[in-house]
Amino acid sequence: MFVTVACAQELPEKRPVKRSYVCPPKFVRQGHRCYFFSKEPATWQDAHFHCRDMHSNIAIIKNANQDKLIRNFLSTKSLGR
């Protein structure tokens, strides 16, 4: 079975001082996280190690809001699919 690689990085917790956080190259910000979306299919194990190589983890959708953000992003033409 192959899945599309989706990696996520947590953004630093909010502090009283307003700071902006820029996602790493090739990552896109969605809500309070940065995501990398691969255009190439991969096994779960390959995806896991690819994410680890980018200092991130495989994305885990924890609530309906995250699911909606990701679905809306993936349905846009910005991925060139």
C-alpha distances in whole Angstrom, upper triangle without the diagonal:
4,7,10,13,15,18,21,25,27,31,34,36,38,42,45,45,43,41,38,35,33,30,29,28,25,25,26,28,27,29,30,27,25,22,20,18,16,16,13,9,8,6,8,11,12,12,14,16,17,18,20,21,23,24,22,19,16,17,18,20,23,25,25,27,24,22,24,25,21,21,24,24,20,22,25,25,26,22,23,21
4,7,9,12,15,18,22,25,28,31,33,36,39,43,43,41,38,35,32,30,26,25,24,21,21,22,25,24,27,27,24,22,19,17,14,12,12,9,6,5,5,7,10,10,9,12,14,14,15,18,19,20,22,19,17,14,15,17,18,21,23,24,25,22,20,22,23,19,19,22,21,17,20,22,22,22,19,20,17
4,6,9,12,15,19,22,25,28,30,32,36,39,39,37,35,32,28,27,23,22,22,19,18,19,21,20,23,23,20,19,15,13,11,10,10,9,5,5,6,7,10,10,8,11,13,13,13,16,17,18,19,17,14,11,12,13,15,18,20,21,22,18,16,19,19,15,15,18,17,14,17,19,20,19,16,18,16
4,6,10,13,17,20,22,26,28,30,34,37,37,34,32,29,26,24,20,19,18,15,15,16,18,17,20,21,18,16,12,10,7,6,7,6,5,6,8,9,12,10,8,11,13,11,12,15,16,15,18,15,13,10,11,13,14,18,20,20,20,17,15,17,17,13,13,16,14,11,14,16,17,16,13,14,13
4,6,10,13,17,19,23,25,28,31,34,34,32,29,26,23,21,17,16,16,13,12,14,16,16,19,19,16,13,10,8,6,5,8,7,7,7,9,8,10,9,5,8,10,8,8,11,12,12,14,11,10,7,8,11,13,17,19,20,20,16,16,18,17,13,15,17,15,13,16,17,18,17,13,16,15
4,7,10,13,16,20,22,24,27,31,31,28,26,23,20,18,14,14,14,12,10,11,13,12,15,15,12,10,7,5,5,6,10,11,10,10,12,10,13,12,8,9,12,10,8,11,13,11,13,10,8,6,6,9,10,14,16,17,17,13,13,15,13,10,12,15,12,11,15,16,17,15,13,16,16
4,7,10,13,16,19,21,25,28,28,26,23,21,17,16,12,12,13,11,9,10,12,12,14,14,10,8,5,5,7,9,12,13,13,12,14,12,13,12,8,8,10,9,6,9,10,8,9,6,5,4,5,9,11,14,16,18,17,13,14,17,14,12,15,17,14,14,18,18,20,17,15,18,19
4,7,10,13,15,18,21,24,24,23,20,18,14,14,10,11,13,12,8,9,9,10,11,10,6,5,5,7,9,12,15,17,17,16,17,15,16,15,12,11,13,12,8,10,12,10,9,6,6,6,5,8,10,12,15,16,15,11,13,15,13,11,15,16,14,15,18,19,21,18,17,20,21
4,6,9,12,15,18,21,21,20,17,15,12,11,9,9,12,12,9,10,9,11,11,9,6,5,7,9,12,15,19,20,20,19,20,18,18,18,15,13,15,13,10,11,13,10,8,5,7,9,8,11,12,14,16,18,17,13,16,18,15,14,18,19,17,18,21,21,23,20,19,23,24
4,7,9,11,15,18,18,17,15,14,11,12,10,12,15,15,12,12,10,11,10,7,5,7,9,12,15,18,22,23,24,23,23,20,21,21,18,16,18,17,13,14,16,13,11,9,9,12,10,11,13,13,15,17,15,13,16,18,15,15,19,20,18,19,23,23,25,22,22,26,26
4,6,9,12,15,15,13,11,10,7,9,9,11,15,16,12,12,9,11,10,6,6,7,11,14,17,20,24,25,26,26,26,24,24,24,21,20,21,20,16,16,18,15,13,11,13,15,13,15,15,15,17,19,16,14,18,19,16,16,20,20,18,21,24,23,25,23,23,26,28
4,6,9,12,12,12,10,10,8,11,11,13,17,19,16,15,13,14,12,9,9,11,15,17,21,24,27,29,30,29,29,27,27,27,24,22,23,22,19,18,20,17,15,14,15,18,17,18,18,18,19,22,19,17,21,22,19,20,24,24,22,24,27,27,29,26,26,30,31
4,6,10,11,11,10,11,11,14,14,17,21,22,19,18,15,15,13,9,11,14,17,20,23,26,30,32,32,31,32,29,29,30,26,25,26,25,22,21,23,21,18,17,18,20,18,18,19,17,18,21,18,17,21,22,20,21,24,24,23,26,29,28,31,28,29,32,33
4,7,8,8,8,10,10,14,15,18,22,23,20,19,15,16,13,10,12,15,19,22,25,28,32,34,34,34,35,32,32,33,29,28,29,28,24,25,26,23,21,20,21,23,21,21,21,19,20,22,19,18,22,22,20,22,25,25,24,27,29,29,31,28,29,33,34
4,5,7,8,11,12,16,18,20,24,26,23,22,19,19,16,13,16,18,22,25,28,32,35,37,38,37,38,35,35,35,32,31,32,31,27,27,29,26,23,22,24,26,24,25,24,23,23,25,22,22,26,26,24,25,29,28,27,30,33,32,34,32,32,36,38
4,6,9,12,14,18,20,23,27,29,26,24,21,21,19,16,19,21,25,28,31,35,38,40,41,41,41,39,39,39,36,34,35,34,31,31,32,29,27,26,28,30,28,28,27,26,26,27,24,24,28,28,26,28,31,30,29,33,35,34,36,34,35,38,40
4,6,10,12,16,19,22,25,27,24,23,20,21,19,16,19,21,25,27,31,34,37,39,40,40,41,39,39,39,36,34,35,34,30,30,31,28,26,26,28,30,28,29,28,27,28,29,26,25,29,29,26,28,32,30,29,32,35,33,35,32,34,37,39
4,7,10,13,16,19,22,24,22,20,17,18,16,14,17,18,22,25,28,31,34,37,38,38,39,37,38,37,34,33,34,32,29,29,30,27,25,24,26,28,26,27,27,26,26,27,24,23,27,26,23,26,29,27,26,29,31,30,32,29,31,34,36
4,7,10,13,16,19,21,19,18,15,17,15,13,15,16,19,22,25,28,31,34,35,35,37,35,35,34,31,30,31,29,26,26,27,23,22,21,24,26,24,26,25,25,25,27,23,22,26,26,22,24,27,26,24,27,30,28,30,27,28,31,34
4,7,10,13,16,18,15,14,12,14,13,11,12,13,16,19,22,25,28,30,32,32,34,32,33,32,29,28,28,26,23,24,25,21,20,19,22,24,22,24,23,24,24,25,22,20,24,23,20,21,25,23,21,24,26,25,26,23,25,28,30
4,6,9,12,15,12,11,9,12,12,9,10,10,13,16,19,22,25,27,29,29,31,29,29,28,25,24,25,23,20,20,21,17,16,16,18,20,19,21,21,22,22,24,20,19,22,22,18,19,23,22,19,22,25,23,25,21,22,26,28
4,7,9,11,9,9,8,12,12,11,10,9,12,13,17,19,22,25,27,27,29,27,28,26,23,23,23,21,18,19,19,15,15,15,18,19,18,21,21,22,23,24,21,19,22,22,18,18,22,21,18,20,23,21,22,19,20,23,25
4,7,8,6,6,6,10,12,10,8,6,8,10,13,16,19,21,23,23,25,23,24,23,19,19,20,17,14,16,16,12,12,12,14,16,15,18,19,20,21,23,20,17,19,20,16,16,19,19,16,18,21,19,20,17,17,20,22
4,6,6,8,9,13,15,14,11,8,9,9,13,15,18,19,21,21,24,22,22,20,18,18,17,15,13,14,13,9,10,10,14,15,15,19,20,22,24,25,23,20,22,22,19,18,21,21,18,19,22,21,21,18,17,20,22
4,5,8,11,14,17,16,14,10,10,9,12,13,15,18,20,21,23,22,23,20,18,19,18,15,13,15,14,10,12,13,16,17,17,20,22,24,26,27,24,21,23,23,20,18,21,21,17,18,21,20,19,16,15,17,20
4,7,10,13,16,16,13,10,8,6,8,9,12,14,17,18,20,20,21,18,15,17,17,13,12,15,13,10,13,12,15,15,15,19,20,23,24,25,23,19,20,21,18,16,18,18,15,15,18,17,16,13,12,14,16
4,7,10,13,13,9,6,5,4,8,10,13,15,17,18,20,19,20,18,15,16,16,13,11,14,14,10,12,10,12,13,12,16,17,19,21,21,19,16,17,18,15,13,16,16,13,13,17,16,16,13,12,15,17
4,6,10,11,8,5,5,6,8,12,14,17,19,20,22,21,23,21,17,18,19,17,14,17,17,14,15,13,14,14,13,16,16,18,19,19,17,14,15,15,12,11,14,13,10,11,14,13,14,11,11,14,16
4,6,7,6,4,6,9,11,15,17,20,22,22,24,23,24,23,19,20,21,19,16,18,19,15,16,14,15,15,13,15,15,16,17,17,14,12,14,14,10,10,14,13,10,13,16,14,16,13,14,18,19
4,6,6,6,7,10,12,15,18,21,22,22,24,22,24,24,20,20,22,20,17,20,21,18,18,15,15,15,12,13,12,14,14,14,11,8,11,10,7,7,11,10,8,11,14,13,16,14,14,18,19
4,6,8,10,14,15,19,21,24,25,25,27,24,26,26,22,22,24,23,19,21,23,20,19,16,17,17,13,14,12,13,12,12,9,8,11,11,7,9,13,12,11,14,16,16,19,17,18,22,23
4,7,10,14,16,20,23,25,25,26,27,24,26,25,22,21,23,22,18,20,21,18,17,14,15,16,13,14,13,13,13,14,11,10,13,14,11,12,16,15,14,17,19,19,22,20,20,24,25
4,6,10,13,16,19,21,22,22,23,21,22,22,18,18,19,18,14,16,18,14,14,11,12,12,10,11,11,12,13,15,12,9,13,14,11,11,15,15,13,15,18,18,21,18,18,22,23
4,7,10,13,16,19,20,20,21,20,21,20,16,16,17,15,12,14,15,12,12,9,11,12,10,12,13,15,16,17,15,12,14,15,12,11,15,15,12,14,17,17,19,16,15,19,20
4,6,10,13,15,16,16,18,16,18,17,13,14,15,13,10,13,14,11,12,9,10,9,8,11,12,14,16,17,15,11,13,14,11,9,13,13,10,11,15,15,16,14,13,16,17
4,6,10,12,13,14,16,15,16,14,11,12,13,10,9,12,12,9,11,9,10,9,9,13,14,17,19,19,18,14,15,16,14,11,14,15,12,11,15,15,16,13,11,14,15
4,7,9,10,12,14,14,16,14,11,13,14,11,10,14,14,12,14,12,12,10,10,13,14,17,19,19,18,15,14,16,13,10,12,13,10,9,13,13,13,11,9,12,12
4,5,7,9,12,13,14,12,9,12,13,10,10,14,14,12,15,13,13,11,12,15,17,20,22,22,22,18,17,19,17,13,15,16,13,11,14,15,15,13,9,11,11
4,7,10,13,15,16,14,12,15,16,13,14,17,17,16,19,17,17,15,15,18,19,23,24,24,23,20,19,20,18,15,15,17,14,11,14,14,13,12,8,9,8
4,7,10,12,14,11,10,14,14,12,13,17,16,16,19,18,17,15,16,19,20,24,26,26,26,22,21,22,21,17,18,20,17,14,17,17,17,16,12,12,11
4,7,10,12,9,9,12,14,12,13,17,17,17,20,18,16,14,15,17,19,23,24,25,25,22,20,22,21,17,18,20,18,15,17,19,18,18,14,15,13
4,6,8,6,6,9,10,9,11,14,14,15,18,16,15,12,14,16,19,22,24,25,26,22,21,23,23,19,20,22,20,17,20,22,22,21,17,18,17
4,5,5,6,8,10,10,12,14,15,17,18,17,14,12,14,16,18,21,24,25,26,23,21,24,24,20,21,24,22,20,22,24,25,24,20,22,20
4,6,5,6,9,10,10,12,14,15,16,14,12,9,11,13,16,18,21,23,24,20,19,22,22,19,20,23,22,19,22,24,25,24,21,23,21
4,5,5,6,9,10,11,12,14,15,14,12,10,13,15,18,21,24,26,27,23,22,26,25,22,23,26,24,22,26,27,28,27,23,25,24
4,5,5,6,9,10,10,13,14,13,12,11,14,16,19,22,25,27,27,24,23,26,25,21,23,26,23,21,24,26,26,25,21,23,22
4,6,5,6,9,10,11,12,11,9,7,10,13,16,19,22,23,24,20,19,22,21,18,19,22,20,18,21,23,23,22,18,20,20
4,6,5,6,9,10,11,9,7,6,10,12,15,18,21,23,24,20,20,23,22,19,21,24,22,20,24,25,26,24,21,24,23
4,5,5,6,9,10,9,9,9,13,15,19,21,24,27,27,23,23,26,25,21,24,26,24,22,26,27,27,25,22,25,24
4,5,5,7,9,9,9,9,12,15,18,21,24,26,26,22,22,25,23,20,22,24,21,20,23,24,24,22,19,21,21
4,5,5,6,5,5,6,9,12,16,18,21,23,23,19,19,22,20,17,20,22,19,18,22,23,24,21,19,21,21
4,5,5,5,6,8,11,14,18,20,23,25,25,21,22,25,23,20,23,25,23,22,26,27,27,25,22,25,25
4,5,7,9,11,14,17,21,23,26,28,27,24,25,27,25,22,25,27,24,23,27,27,27,24,22,24,25
4,5,8,11,13,16,19,21,24,26,25,21,22,24,22,20,23,24,21,21,24,24,25,22,19,22,23
4,7,10,12,15,18,20,23,25,24,21,22,25,22,20,24,25,22,22,26,26,27,24,22,25,26
4,7,9,12,15,16,19,22,21,17,19,21,19,17,20,22,19,19,23,24,25,22,20,23,24
4,6,9,12,14,17,20,19,16,17,20,18,16,19,21,19,19,22,23,25,23,20,24,24
4,6,10,12,16,18,18,14,14,18,16,14,16,19,17,16,20,21,23,21,19,22,21
4,6,9,12,14,14,10,11,14,13,10,13,16,14,14,17,19,21,19,17,21,20
4,6,9,12,12,9,10,13,13,11,13,16,16,15,18,20,23,22,20,23,23
4,6,8,9,6,6,10,10,9,11,14,14,14,17,19,22,21,20,23,22
4,7,8,7,8,11,12,12,14,16,17,17,19,22,25,24,23,27,26
4,6,6,6,9,10,11,12,14,16,17,18,21,24,24,23,27,26
4,6,5,6,9,10,10,12,14,15,16,19,22,22,22,25,24
4,5,5,6,9,10,11,12,14,15,17,21,20,21,24,24
4,5,5,6,9,10,11,12,14,16,19,18,18,22,22
4,6,5,6,9,10,11,12,15,18,18,17,21,20
4,6,5,6,8,10,11,13,16,17,17,20,19
4,6,5,6,9,10,11,15,14,15,18,18
4,5,5,6,9,10,13,13,12,16,15
4,5,5,6,9,12,13,12,15,14
4,6,5,7,10,11,12,15,14
4,5,5,9,8,9,12,12
4,5,8,8,7,10,10
4,7,9,9,11,10
4,5,7,9,9
4,5,6,7
4,5,8
4,6
4
